[in-house]
Structures are given as structure tokens and as C-alpha cells.
Amino acid sequence: MDLGLRDKIALVTGASSGIGAATARLLAAEGADVAVCYGRDAAGAEGVAADVRAAGRRAWTCALDVADAGVVAAALARLGADLAGLDALVLCAGHNVITP
């Protein structure tokens, strides 16, 4: 498949596992560089970033609590130094509440 993402830069929230991780890997396979953002699972995000790099693409990891606008702004400011713009934003952050 060709999504037209060769040499584009994407940011994926919730990318340390599940659908977000699969999305980050797919974007890399399609030729995009990927900012792998996560809520709590830094090790999972590093693993996904390693997969992105193994696909020959650049990857960054970033702790990002999407529920806190200040944290989002600070994270984007930090990433802005490395990213030459942003071509795609994929929101996959999730929150589970388990009750009896």
C-alpha cells in the first residue's frame, strides 16, 4: 500500500502498545519518520522506536499525557527542535477504567 508518507513526519499518541504501536510501525513501513508518544510505558515506546529505526526511519520518544494541555505544549516544544514540521497526527491514546 502507498499512503504517500515517504519522508513525512508523524506523531502518534498512545504508541507504546496496541493500536498506537501498530500504527507507528505501519507509518514507518510506509516511509514516515515517527514521534512515538506514550503515557506511562517508556520501555514499550523505546521498543516501538527501535522497530521504526529498524525500518530505516527516524524515531523519537516522548512522554505525553494528552489530558494535560501544559504537558502537551511542553512536549511539542521539546520535539520541535528535532522535527522539521509535522505532517500527520494520529491520536491513539486510550484510558481504561476497570470496575466490578
Biopython code that builds the backbone (N, CA, C, O; Angstrom):
import numpy as np
from Bio.PDB.StructureBuilder import StructureBuilder

atoms = [
    (1, "MET", "N", (0.853, -1.163, 0.000)),
    (1, "MET", "CA", (0.000, 0.000, 0.000)),
    (1, "MET", "C", (0.903, 1.229, 0.000)),
    (1, "MET", "O", (1.997, 1.188, 0.563)),
    (2, "ASP", "N", (0.473, 2.297, -0.607)),
    (2, "ASP", "CA", (1.231, 3.542, -0.612)),
    (2, "ASP", "C", (0.339, 4.649, -0.085)),
    (2, "ASP", "O", (-0.582, 5.106, -0.763)),
    (3, "LEU", "N", (0.630, 5.070, 1.135)),
    (3, "LEU", "CA", (-0.164, 6.120, 1.766)),
    (3, "LEU", "C", (0.389, 7.513, 1.477)),
    (3, "LEU", "O", (-0.135, 8.506, 1.982)),
    (4, "GLY", "N", (1.450, 7.590, 0.663)),
    (4, "GLY", "CA", (2.038, 8.883, 0.337)),
    (4, "GLY", "C", (2.766, 9.521, 1.504)),
    (4, "GLY", "O", (2.788, 10.746, 1.630)),
    (5, "LEU", "N", (3.365, 8.699, 2.361)),
    (5, "LEU", "CA", (4.010, 9.218, 3.569)),
    (5, "LEU", "C", (5.536, 9.202, 3.515)),
    (5, "LEU", "O", (6.188, 9.521, 4.510)),
    (6, "ARG", "N", (6.106, 8.840, 2.389)),
    (6, "ARG", "CA", (7.561, 8.786, 2.292)),
    (6, "ARG", "C", (8.159, 10.128, 2.682)),
    (6, "ARG", "O", (7.796, 11.169, 2.133)),
    (7, "ASP", "N", (9.092, 10.089, 3.650)),
    (7, "ASP", "CA", (9.814, 11.263, 4.149)),
    (7, "ASP", "C", (8.924, 12.292, 4.840)),
    (7, "ASP", "O", (9.297, 13.459, 4.962)),
    (8, "LYS", "N", (7.770, 11.866, 5.283)),
    (8, "LYS", "CA", (6.900, 12.723, 6.097)),
    (8, "LYS", "C", (7.191, 12.452, 7.566)),
    (8, "LYS", "O", (7.836, 11.458, 7.901)),
    (9, "ILE", "N", (6.722, 13.326, 8.437)),
    (9, "ILE", "CA", (6.907, 13.166, 9.874)),
    (9, "ILE", "C", (5.543, 13.030, 10.528)),
    (9, "ILE", "O", (4.657, 13.861, 10.327)),
    (10, "ALA", "N", (5.385, 11.965, 11.318)),
    (10, "ALA", "CA", (4.119, 11.703, 12.002)),
    (10, "ALA", "C", (4.345, 11.642, 13.503)),
    (10, "ALA", "O", (5.405, 11.214, 13.958)),
    (11, "LEU", "N", (3.369, 12.060, 14.259)),
    (11, "LEU", "CA", (3.368, 11.921, 15.708)),
    (11, "LEU", "C", (2.204, 11.021, 16.064)),
    (11, "LEU", "O", (1.078, 11.249, 15.622)),
    (12, "VAL", "N", (2.473, 9.988, 16.869)),
    (12, "VAL", "CA", (1.437, 9.040, 17.269)),
    (12, "VAL", "C", (1.353, 9.030, 18.786)),
    (12, "VAL", "O", (2.340, 8.734, 19.460)),
    (13, "THR", "N", (0.175, 9.353, 19.332)),
    (13, "THR", "CA", (-0.014, 9.237, 20.778)),
    (13, "THR", "C", (-0.430, 7.802, 21.100)),
    (13, "THR", "O", (-0.988, 7.104, 20.254)),
    (14, "GLY", "N", (-0.155, 7.376, 22.318)),
    (14, "GLY", "CA", (-0.505, 6.011, 22.712)),
    (14, "GLY", "C", (0.269, 4.971, 21.923)),
    (14, "GLY", "O", (-0.228, 3.872, 21.680)),
    (15, "ALA", "N", (1.493, 5.317, 21.521)),
    (15, "ALA", "CA", (2.251, 4.468, 20.596)),
    (15, "ALA", "C", (3.114, 3.414, 21.276)),
    (15, "ALA", "O", (3.878, 2.724, 20.602)),
    (16, "SER", "N", (3.011, 3.274, 22.595)),
    (16, "SER", "CA", (3.848, 2.278, 23.270)),
    (16, "SER", "C", (3.266, 0.872, 23.217)),
    (16, "SER", "O", (3.956, -0.094, 23.540)),
    (17, "SER", "N", (2.004, 0.746, 22.813)),
    (17, "SER", "CA", (1.383, -0.584, 22.740)),
    (17, "SER", "C", (0.119, -0.517, 21.889)),
    (17, "SER", "O", (-0.336, 0.559, 21.500)),
    (18, "GLY", "N", (-0.422, -1.671, 21.617)),
    (18, "GLY", "CA", (-1.716, -1.780, 20.958)),
    (18, "GLY", "C", (-1.806, -1.122, 19.593)),
    (18, "GLY", "O", (-0.877, -1.191, 18.788)),
    (19, "ILE", "N", (-2.936, -0.484, 19.351)),
    (19, "ILE", "CA", (-3.207, 0.137, 18.057)),
    (19, "ILE", "C", (-2.206, 1.247, 17.757)),
    (19, "ILE", "O", (-1.782, 1.391, 16.610)),
    (20, "GLY", "N", (-1.818, 2.035, 18.758)),
    (20, "GLY", "CA", (-0.844, 3.100, 18.548)),
    (20, "GLY", "C", (0.500, 2.560, 18.090)),
    (20, "GLY", "O", (1.119, 3.116, 17.183)),
    (21, "ALA", "N", (0.959, 1.467, 18.721)),
    (21, "ALA", "CA", (2.235, 0.856, 18.334)),
    (21, "ALA", "C", (2.157, 0.305, 16.918)),
    (21, "ALA", "O", (3.078, 0.491, 16.124)),
    (22, "ALA", "N", (1.067, -0.368, 16.604)),
    (22, "ALA", "CA", (0.890, -0.911, 15.253)),
    (22, "ALA", "C", (0.849, 0.211, 14.223)),
    (22, "ALA", "O", (1.381, 0.066, 13.122)),
    (23, "THR", "N", (0.226, 1.319, 14.573)),
    (23, "THR", "CA", (0.150, 2.466, 13.669)),
    (23, "THR", "C", (1.534, 3.062, 13.433)),
    (23, "THR", "O", (1.892, 3.379, 12.299)),
    (24, "ALA", "N", (2.310, 3.212, 14.500)),
    (24, "ALA", "CA", (3.669, 3.754, 14.361)),
    (24, "ALA", "C", (4.512, 2.865, 13.447)),
    (24, "ALA", "O", (5.251, 3.362, 12.597)),
    (25, "ARG", "N", (4.396, 1.557, 13.628)),
    (25, "ARG", "CA", (5.153, 0.625, 12.783)),
    (25, "ARG", "C", (4.697, 0.700, 11.320)),
    (25, "ARG", "O", (5.523, 0.658, 10.409)),
    (26, "LEU", "N", (3.403, 0.810, 11.100)),
    (26, "LEU", "CA", (2.878, 0.926, 9.737)),
    (26, "LEU", "C", (3.353, 2.220, 9.075)),
    (26, "LEU", "O", (3.742, 2.214, 7.907)),
    (27, "LEU", "N", (3.321, 3.310, 9.808)),
    (27, "LEU", "CA", (3.790, 4.579, 9.258)),
    (27, "LEU", "C", (5.259, 4.481, 8.849)),
    (27, "LEU", "O", (5.649, 4.987, 7.797)),
    (28, "ALA", "N", (6.072, 3.829, 9.685)),
    (28, "ALA", "CA", (7.488, 3.648, 9.349)),
    (28, "ALA", "C", (7.642, 2.775, 8.111)),
    (28, "ALA", "O", (8.480, 3.054, 7.253)),
    (29, "ALA", "N", (6.838, 1.719, 8.014)),
    (29, "ALA", "CA", (6.890, 0.842, 6.840)),
    (29, "ALA", "C", (6.502, 1.604, 5.575)),
    (29, "ALA", "O", (6.953, 1.279, 4.476)),
    (30, "GLU", "N", (5.661, 2.621, 5.747)),
    (30, "GLU", "CA", (5.232, 3.455, 4.620)),
    (30, "GLU", "C", (6.217, 4.582, 4.329)),
    (30, "GLU", "O", (5.996, 5.376, 3.414)),
    (31, "GLY", "N", (7.311, 4.662, 5.105)),
    (31, "GLY", "CA", (8.358, 5.638, 4.833)),
    (31, "GLY", "C", (8.350, 6.884, 5.681)),
    (31, "GLY", "O", (9.097, 7.820, 5.396)),
    (32, "ALA", "N", (7.527, 6.930, 6.717)),
    (32, "ALA", "CA", (7.460, 8.114, 7.574)),
    (32, "ALA", "C", (8.427, 7.991, 8.745)),
    (32, "ALA", "O", (8.716, 6.890, 9.216)),
    (33, "ASP", "N", (8.923, 9.138, 9.210)),
    (33, "ASP", "CA", (9.630, 9.220, 10.479)),
    (33, "ASP", "C", (8.554, 9.399, 11.542)),
    (33, "ASP", "O", (7.533, 10.038, 11.290)),
    (34, "VAL", "N", (8.777, 8.835, 12.740)),
    (34, "VAL", "CA", (7.691, 8.776, 13.716)),
    (34, "VAL", "C", (8.121, 9.247, 15.099)),
    (34, "VAL", "O", (9.134, 8.794, 15.632)),
    (35, "ALA", "N", (7.341, 10.161, 15.677)),
    (35, "ALA", "CA", (7.471, 10.519, 17.083)),
    (35, "ALA", "C", (6.554, 9.566, 17.850)),
    (35, "ALA", "O", (5.333, 9.606, 17.699)),
    (36, "VAL", "N", (7.156, 8.717, 18.667)),
    (36, "VAL", "CA", (6.446, 7.681, 19.417)),
    (36, "VAL", "C", (6.125, 8.254, 20.802)),
    (36, "VAL", "O", (7.008, 8.335, 21.656)),
    (37, "CYS", "N", (4.876, 8.650, 21.026)),
    (37, "CYS", "CA", (4.489, 9.269, 22.289)),
    (37, "CYS", "C", (3.745, 8.258, 23.161)),
    (37, "CYS", "O", (3.007, 7.406, 22.665)),
    (38, "TYR", "N", (3.957, 8.375, 24.463)),
    (38, "TYR", "CA", (3.410, 7.393, 25.397)),
    (38, "TYR", "C", (2.991, 8.074, 26.689)),
    (38, "TYR", "O", (3.447, 9.170, 27.013)),
    (39, "GLY", "N", (2.112, 7.401, 27.419)),
    (39, "GLY", "CA", (1.665, 7.909, 28.711)),
    (39, "GLY", "C", (2.528, 7.429, 29.854)),
    (39, "GLY", "O", (3.063, 8.242, 30.608)),
    (40, "ARG", "N", (2.676, 6.105, 30.000)),
    (40, "ARG", "CA", (3.436, 5.553, 31.117)),
    (40, "ARG", "C", (4.490, 4.532, 30.726)),
    (40, "ARG", "O", (5.439, 4.315, 31.480)),
    (41, "ASP", "N", (4.354, 3.912, 29.593)),
    (41, "ASP", "CA", (5.202, 2.768, 29.227)),
    (41, "ASP", "C", (6.408, 3.187, 28.381)),
    (41, "ASP", "O", (6.421, 3.015, 27.162)),
    (42, "ALA", "N", (7.415, 3.740, 29.055)),
    (42, "ALA", "CA", (8.615, 4.204, 28.345)),
    (42, "ALA", "C", (9.324, 3.042, 27.645)),
    (42, "ALA", "O", (9.803, 3.195, 26.522)),
    (43, "ALA", "N", (9.392, 1.893, 28.301)),
    (43, "ALA", "CA", (10.070, 0.736, 27.702)),
    (43, "ALA", "C", (9.346, 0.274, 26.439)),
    (43, "ALA", "O", (9.986, -0.066, 25.443)),
    (44, "GLY", "N", (8.025, 0.263, 26.479)),
    (44, "GLY", "CA", (7.249, -0.106, 25.293)),
    (44, "GLY", "C", (7.486, 0.877, 24.152)),
    (44, "GLY", "O", (7.624, 0.477, 22.997)),
    (45, "ALA", "N", (7.533, 2.169, 24.485)),
    (45, "ALA", "CA", (7.782, 3.195, 23.463)),
    (45, "ALA", "C", (9.174, 3.039, 22.872)),
    (45, "ALA", "O", (9.350, 3.195, 21.664)),
    (46, "GLU", "N", (10.159, 2.735, 23.697)),
    (46, "GLU", "CA", (11.527, 2.533, 23.191)),
    (46, "GLU", "C", (11.571, 1.333, 22.247)),
    (46, "GLU", "O", (12.280, 1.354, 21.241)),
    (47, "GLY", "N", (10.812, 0.290, 22.577)),
    (47, "GLY", "CA", (10.750, -0.879, 21.694)),
    (47, "GLY", "C", (10.133, -0.548, 20.344)),
    (47, "GLY", "O", (10.620, -0.995, 19.306)),
    (48, "VAL", "N", (9.066, 0.234, 20.361)),
    (48, "VAL", "CA", (8.428, 0.644, 19.107)),
    (48, "VAL", "C", (9.375, 1.550, 18.319)),
    (48, "VAL", "O", (9.486, 1.413, 17.101)),
    (49, "ALA", "N", (10.053, 2.467, 18.997)),
    (49, "ALA", "CA", (11.015, 3.351, 18.326)),
    (49, "ALA", "C", (12.135, 2.528, 17.685)),
    (49, "ALA", "O", (12.594, 2.850, 16.589)),
    (50, "ALA", "N", (12.571, 1.471, 18.365)),
    (50, "ALA", "CA", (13.598, 0.593, 17.788)),
    (50, "ALA", "C", (13.080, -0.067, 16.513)),
    (50, "ALA", "O", (13.825, -0.219, 15.545)),
    (51, "ASP", "N", (11.816, -0.457, 16.508)),
    (51, "ASP", "CA", (11.213, -1.044, 15.302)),
    (51, "ASP", "C", (11.156, -0.029, 14.166)),
    (51, "ASP", "O", (11.412, -0.368, 13.010)),
    (52, "VAL", "N", (10.822, 1.214, 14.497)),
    (52, "VAL", "CA", (10.772, 2.280, 13.483)),
    (52, "VAL", "C", (12.167, 2.469, 12.877)),
    (52, "VAL", "O", (12.320, 2.573, 11.660)),
    (53, "ARG", "N", (13.177, 2.512, 13.748)),
    (53, "ARG", "CA", (14.553, 2.674, 13.256)),
    (53, "ARG", "C", (14.999, 1.471, 12.427)),
    (53, "ARG", "O", (15.731, 1.624, 11.449)),
    (54, "ALA", "N", (14.559, 0.280, 12.819)),
    (54, "ALA", "CA", (14.899, -0.932, 12.059)),
    (54, "ALA", "C", (14.298, -0.887, 10.650)),
    (54, "ALA", "O", (14.798, -1.536, 9.731)),
    (55, "ALA", "N", (13.225, -0.115, 10.496)),
    (55, "ALA", "CA", (12.604, 0.061, 9.178)),
    (55, "ALA", "C", (13.324, 1.146, 8.370)),
    (55, "ALA", "O", (12.911, 1.484, 7.261)),
    (56, "GLY", "N", (14.405, 1.684, 8.942)),
    (56, "GLY", "CA", (15.190, 2.686, 8.238)),
    (56, "GLY", "C", (14.699, 4.111, 8.395)),
    (56, "GLY", "O", (15.085, 4.994, 7.629)),
    (57, "ARG", "N", (13.855, 4.338, 9.379)),
    (57, "ARG", "CA", (13.282, 5.668, 9.587)),
    (57, "ARG", "C", (13.767, 6.257, 10.904)),
    (57, "ARG", "O", (14.263, 5.533, 11.768)),
    (58, "ARG", "N", (13.625, 7.570, 11.059)),
    (58, "ARG", "CA", (13.977, 8.226, 12.315)),
    (58, "ARG", "C", (12.822, 8.056, 13.298)),
    (58, "ARG", "O", (11.657, 7.984, 12.907)),
    (59, "ALA", "N", (13.178, 7.992, 14.598)),
    (59, "ALA", "CA", (12.159, 7.867, 15.640)),
    (59, "ALA", "C", (12.575, 8.682, 16.851)),
    (59, "ALA", "O", (13.758, 8.784, 17.175)),
    (60, "TRP", "N", (11.597, 9.253, 17.505)),
    (60, "TRP", "CA", (11.780, 9.970, 18.752)),
    (60, "TRP", "C", (10.768, 9.404, 19.735)),
    (60, "TRP", "O", (9.679, 8.993, 19.334)),
    (61, "THR", "N", (11.113, 9.376, 21.016)),
    (61, "THR", "CA", (10.129, 9.003, 22.036)),
    (61, "THR", "C", (9.836, 10.222, 22.887)),
    (61, "THR", "O", (10.687, 11.091, 23.074)),
    (62, "CYS", "N", (8.624, 10.270, 23.394)),
    (62, "CYS", "CA", (8.207, 11.441, 24.157)),
    (62, "CYS", "C", (7.093, 11.059, 25.122)),
    (62, "CYS", "O", (6.048, 10.558, 24.708)),
    (63, "ALA", "N", (7.323, 11.300, 26.419)),
    (63, "ALA", "CA", (6.255, 11.127, 27.400)),
    (63, "ALA", "C", (5.214, 12.214, 27.149)),
    (63, "ALA", "O", (5.553, 13.393, 27.047)),
    (64, "LEU", "N", (3.958, 11.818, 27.051)),
    (64, "LEU", "CA", (2.930, 12.779, 26.666)),
    (64, "LEU", "C", (1.592, 12.391, 27.292)),
    (64, "LEU", "O", (0.966, 11.415, 26.879)),
    (65, "ASP", "N", (1.163, 13.159, 28.289)),
    (65, "ASP", "CA", (-0.146, 12.963, 28.899)),
    (65, "ASP", "C", (-1.130, 13.862, 28.162)),
    (65, "ASP", "O", (-1.174, 15.069, 28.399)),
    (66, "VAL", "N", (-1.915, 13.274, 27.272)),
    (66, "VAL", "CA", (-2.809, 14.073, 26.424)),
    (66, "VAL", "C", (-3.926, 14.747, 27.215)),
    (66, "VAL", "O", (-4.628, 15.601, 26.673)),
    (67, "ALA", "N", (-4.105, 14.382, 28.486)),
    (67, "ALA", "CA", (-5.138, 15.002, 29.308)),
    (67, "ALA", "C", (-4.666, 16.330, 29.912)),
    (67, "ALA", "O", (-5.454, 17.041, 30.535)),
    (68, "ASP", "N", (-3.387, 16.663, 29.730)),
    (68, "ASP", "CA", (-2.820, 17.874, 30.320)),
    (68, "ASP", "C", (-2.272, 18.776, 29.214)),
    (68, "ASP", "O", (-1.219, 18.494, 28.642)),
    (69, "ALA", "N", (-2.981, 19.850, 28.920)),
    (69, "ALA", "CA", (-2.591, 20.744, 27.828)),
    (69, "ALA", "C", (-1.189, 21.307, 28.015)),
    (69, "ALA", "O", (-0.462, 21.482, 27.038)),
    (70, "GLY", "N", (-0.801, 21.589, 29.240)),
    (70, "GLY", "CA", (0.537, 22.112, 29.507)),
    (70, "GLY", "C", (1.613, 21.102, 29.170)),
    (70, "GLY", "O", (2.657, 21.460, 28.624)),
    (71, "VAL", "N", (1.368, 19.842, 29.491)),
    (71, "VAL", "CA", (2.322, 18.773, 29.174)),
    (71, "VAL", "C", (2.427, 18.613, 27.659)),
    (71, "VAL", "O", (3.523, 18.438, 27.128)),
    (72, "VAL", "N", (1.302, 18.673, 26.970)),
    (72, "VAL", "CA", (1.308, 18.551, 25.506)),
    (72, "VAL", "C", (2.124, 19.689, 24.893)),
    (72, "VAL", "O", (2.956, 19.447, 24.019)),
    (73, "ALA", "N", (1.897, 20.917, 25.337)),
    (73, "ALA", "CA", (2.621, 22.074, 24.798)),
    (73, "ALA", "C", (4.117, 21.942, 25.044)),
    (73, "ALA", "O", (4.921, 22.215, 24.153)),
    (74, "ALA", "N", (4.496, 21.524, 26.253)),
    (74, "ALA", "CA", (5.918, 21.375, 26.577)),
    (74, "ALA", "C", (6.562, 20.266, 25.740)),
    (74, "ALA", "O", (7.687, 20.420, 25.266)),
    (75, "ALA", "N", (5.853, 19.158, 25.559)),
    (75, "ALA", "CA", (6.386, 18.046, 24.769)),
    (75, "ALA", "C", (6.571, 18.461, 23.313)),
    (75, "ALA", "O", (7.584, 18.133, 22.696)),
    (76, "LEU", "N", (5.606, 19.171, 22.771)),
    (76, "LEU", "CA", (5.725, 19.620, 21.381)),
    (76, "LEU", "C", (6.854, 20.631, 21.221)),
    (76, "LEU", "O", (7.524, 20.653, 20.189)),
    (77, "ALA", "N", (7.069, 21.463, 22.228)),
    (77, "ALA", "CA", (8.186, 22.410, 22.174)),
    (77, "ALA", "C", (9.514, 21.658, 22.162)),
    (77, "ALA", "O", (10.424, 22.014, 21.413)),
    (78, "ARG", "N", (9.627, 20.611, 22.999)),
    (78, "ARG", "CA", (10.861, 19.807, 23.021)),
    (78, "ARG", "C", (11.061, 19.101, 21.683)),
    (78, "ARG", "O", (12.166, 19.093, 21.141)),
    (79, "LEU", "N", (9.992, 18.507, 21.151)),
    (79, "LEU", "CA", (10.098, 17.801, 19.875)),
    (79, "LEU", "C", (10.367, 18.760, 18.723)),
    (79, "LEU", "O", (11.007, 18.387, 17.740)),
    (80, "GLY", "N", (9.881, 19.990, 18.837)),
    (80, "GLY", "CA", (10.035, 20.962, 17.765)),
    (80, "GLY", "C", (11.477, 21.200, 17.370)),
    (80, "GLY", "O", (11.759, 21.531, 16.218)),
    (81, "ALA", "N", (12.389, 21.035, 18.306)),
    (81, "ALA", "CA", (13.806, 21.222, 17.998)),
    (81, "ALA", "C", (14.313, 20.149, 17.042)),
    (81, "ALA", "O", (15.236, 20.399, 16.267)),
    (82, "ASP", "N", (13.724, 18.964, 17.088)),
    (82, "ASP", "CA", (14.159, 17.845, 16.252)),
    (82, "ASP", "C", (13.307, 17.664, 15.000)),
    (82, "ASP", "O", (13.803, 17.236, 13.958)),
    (83, "LEU", "N", (12.044, 17.987, 15.107)),
    (83, "LEU", "CA", (11.134, 17.762, 13.987)),
    (83, "LEU", "C", (11.106, 18.978, 13.069)),
    (83, "LEU", "O", (10.990, 20.112, 13.534)),
    (84, "ALA", "N", (11.211, 18.743, 11.799)),
    (84, "ALA", "CA", (11.126, 19.832, 10.822)),
    (84, "ALA", "C", (9.677, 19.947, 10.357)),
    (84, "ALA", "O", (9.380, 19.786, 9.174)),
    (85, "GLY", "N", (8.797, 20.222, 11.286)),
    (85, "GLY", "CA", (7.378, 20.279, 10.961)),
    (85, "GLY", "C", (6.707, 18.958, 11.281)),
    (85, "GLY", "O", (7.364, 17.997, 11.681)),
    (86, "LEU", "N", (5.428, 18.918, 11.109)),
    (86, "LEU", "CA", (4.642, 17.727, 11.391)),
    (86, "LEU", "C", (3.638, 17.559, 10.264)),
    (86, "LEU", "O", (2.869, 18.472, 9.960)),
    (87, "ASP", "N", (3.652, 16.379, 9.646)),
    (87, "ASP", "CA", (2.766, 16.128, 8.508)),
    (87, "ASP", "C", (1.526, 15.320, 8.877)),
    (87, "ASP", "O", (0.502, 15.400, 8.199)),
    (88, "ALA", "N", (1.621, 14.540, 9.956)),
    (88, "ALA", "CA", (0.483, 13.697, 10.340)),
    (88, "ALA", "C", (0.431, 13.575, 11.859)),
    (88, "ALA", "O", (1.464, 13.487, 12.523)),
    (89, "LEU", "N", (-0.762, 13.573, 12.388)),
    (89, "LEU", "CA", (-1.000, 13.394, 13.813)),
    (89, "LEU", "C", (-2.016, 12.267, 13.965)),
    (89, "LEU", "O", (-3.117, 12.335, 13.420)),
    (90, "VAL", "N", (-1.638, 11.228, 14.712)),
    (90, "VAL", "CA", (-2.533, 10.092, 14.927)),
    (90, "VAL", "C", (-2.781, 9.980, 16.423)),
    (90, "VAL", "O", (-1.844, 9.792, 17.199)),
    (91, "LEU", "N", (-4.028, 10.093, 16.826)),
    (91, "LEU", "CA", (-4.397, 10.073, 18.239)),
    (91, "LEU", "C", (-4.896, 8.684, 18.627)),
    (91, "LEU", "O", (-6.016, 8.295, 18.295)),
    (92, "CYS", "N", (-4.050, 7.950, 19.330)),
    (92, "CYS", "CA", (-4.390, 6.586, 19.748)),
    (92, "CYS", "C", (-4.313, 6.410, 21.261)),
    (92, "CYS", "O", (-4.439, 5.289, 21.753)),
    (93, "ALA", "N", (-4.112, 7.481, 22.000)),
    (93, "ALA", "CA", (-4.025, 7.359, 23.451)),
    (93, "ALA", "C", (-5.371, 6.878, 23.983)),
    (93, "ALA", "O", (-6.429, 7.356, 23.573)),
    (94, "GLY", "N", (-5.303, 5.931, 24.894)),
    (94, "GLY", "CA", (-6.530, 5.398, 25.463)),
    (94, "GLY", "C", (-6.462, 5.376, 26.976)),
    (94, "GLY", "O", (-5.387, 5.491, 27.566)),
    (95, "HIS", "N", (-7.601, 5.229, 27.586)),
    (95, "HIS", "CA", (-7.669, 5.176, 29.042)),
    (95, "HIS", "C", (-8.713, 4.131, 29.413)),
    (95, "HIS", "O", (-9.870, 4.221, 29.003)),
    (96, "ASN", "N", (-8.298, 3.154, 30.182)),
    (96, "ASN", "CA", (-9.220, 2.092, 30.607)),
    (96, "ASN", "C", (-9.594, 2.285, 32.063)),
    (96, "ASN", "O", (-8.735, 2.558, 32.902)),
    (97, "VAL", "N", (-10.830, 2.147, 32.353)),
    (97, "VAL", "CA", (-11.305, 2.133, 33.730)),
    (97, "VAL", "C", (-11.961, 0.783, 33.948)),
    (97, "VAL", "O", (-12.971, 0.464, 33.320)),
    (98, "ILE", "N", (-11.387, -0.003, 34.832)),
    (98, "ILE", "CA", (-11.917, -1.334, 35.103)),
    (98, "ILE", "C", (-12.704, -1.292, 36.397)),
    (98, "ILE", "O", (-12.187, -0.890, 37.440)),
    (99, "THR", "N", (-13.956, -1.708, 36.323)),
    (99, "THR", "CA", (-14.811, -1.728, 37.507)),
    (99, "THR", "C", (-15.447, -3.101, 37.631)),
    (99, "THR", "O", (-15.561, -3.827, 36.643)),
    (100, "PRO", "N", (-15.857, -3.456, 38.826)),
    (100, "PRO", "CA", (-16.503, -4.778, 39.010)),
    (100, "PRO", "C", (-17.838, -4.856, 38.287)),
    (100, "PRO", "O", (-18.507, -5.888, 38.336)),
]
sb = StructureBuilder()
sb.init_structure("model")
sb.init_model(0)
sb.init_chain("A")
sb.init_seg("    ")
for serial, (resi, resn, name, xyz) in enumerate(atoms, 1):
    if name == "N":
        sb.init_residue(resn, " ", resi, " ")
    sb.init_atom(name, np.array(xyz, "f"), 0.0, 1.0, " ", f" {name:<3s}", serial, name[0])
structure = sb.get_structure()
